[in-house]
Amino acid sequence: MKNLLYIFAIVLLTSFKVSDNAEKEINWITLEEAIELQKEEPRKIIMDVYTNWCGPCKMLDKHTFHNEDVVDYVNKHYYAVKFNAEGNASVTYKDKTFSNPNYNPANANRRNSAHEFSRYLQVRAHPSMVFFDESANVIAPPI
């Protein structure tokens, strides 16, 4: 019986993954922060345009944006911006401030009105990725 408990304790202890490093994450920042950082170190910007209610957005975040290889690549080569296409945050881009004047806080985790900036970017589906060059110009329409 003592040996059985000993074996059980070893199996239990070795079944837990022990790691020296915390889970790696993409360094998400605001668009304004990314544009400021471009002045010191030019890099392209990758923007994840998501909504709170979007299932595929959550899957992308969970399975892709937490993949160690993706995290390393994005953090090394891009400034990463996460933008809620139906959120309430104001965004200043090219000397113009965009907001969501029809935002309804009661719908924070449900469909809400589209943010002016997502309309400006021509985002019509979620998730979408928008890429900006090293001068913060949109490279291509969202994909």
QUIURHU-V734648 format. One record per helix or strand. SS is the DSSP state (2 for helix, 1 for strand). FROM is the first residue (numbers start at 1). TO is the last residue. Records with the same first field share a line. If there is no record, write none. Layout:
SS=FROM-TO + FROM-TO
This chain:
2=2-15 + 31-40 + 55-64 + 68-77 + 105-107 + 116-120
1=28-29 + 44-50 + 78-84 + 91-93 + 96-98 + 128-132 + 138-138
